[in-house]
Amino acid sequence: GDSVTQMEGPVTLSEEAFLTINCTYTATGYPSLFWYVQYPGEGLQLLLKATKADDKGSNKGFEATYRKETTSFHLEKGSVQVSDSAVYFCALRRPGNTGKLIFGQGTTLQVKP
Amino acid sequence: NAGVTQTPKFQVLKTGQSMTLQCAQDMNHEYMSWYRQDPGMGLRLIHYSVGAGITDQGEVPNGYNVSRSTTEDFPLRLLSAAPSQTSVYFCASSTDSYYGYTFGSGTRLTVV
């Protein structure tokens, strides 16, 4: 079945460091891929998405590129801030009449001043 | 535009009690889902719906029922609460199978 695997956390970085959170997926066909962010005590917010191979999603300085050849969708940011501290979830969704969203385990990011 | 509204935000139940978690969206979205979030487990799909009158089971459906009589509402019923159902529950909705879901703010449920 479909699945998403994320790098285990927590990830601890200093402010202005470069961020990479790895995400790989297993799915038949051509799923859409997403990154969600969850700040402490809140719900999930859509951070960025890509709906086909080689698409790059971007938002708030975060980027991720849909790589079908490596089945990956790694999240990157050039310079993190303390306010980026949160849990990040990678997810996939196969087009079709089920529309189910499948999540990875989540990666906690802590940014220190 | 309220988005996805979940009520209540917090609830404490005794083992064996039943209750309904409410979820409503005002975006005319066809797709709706319920997830539970537990430490170290990520988000797991409980039930989902692709339109009014159509529901199906997700990854962890046991102990929960759903119905979708209208496009707007998708309540989740706990039939007989157990401590293992202590969790944070999220409802989400989406307009199209290519796009992401919009999430509610969650219901934190404790079963004692």
Interface residues (C-beta under 8 A of the other chain):
Chain A: S32 F34 Y36 E42 G43 L44 Q45 L46 K49 T51 F89 A91 R93 R94 P95 G96 N97 T98 G99 K100 L101 I102 F103 G104 Q105 G106
Chain B: Y31 S33 Y35 G40 M41 G42 L43 L45 Y48 V50 D56 G58 F90 A92 S94 S97 Y98 Y99 G100 Y101 T102 F103 G104 S105 G106
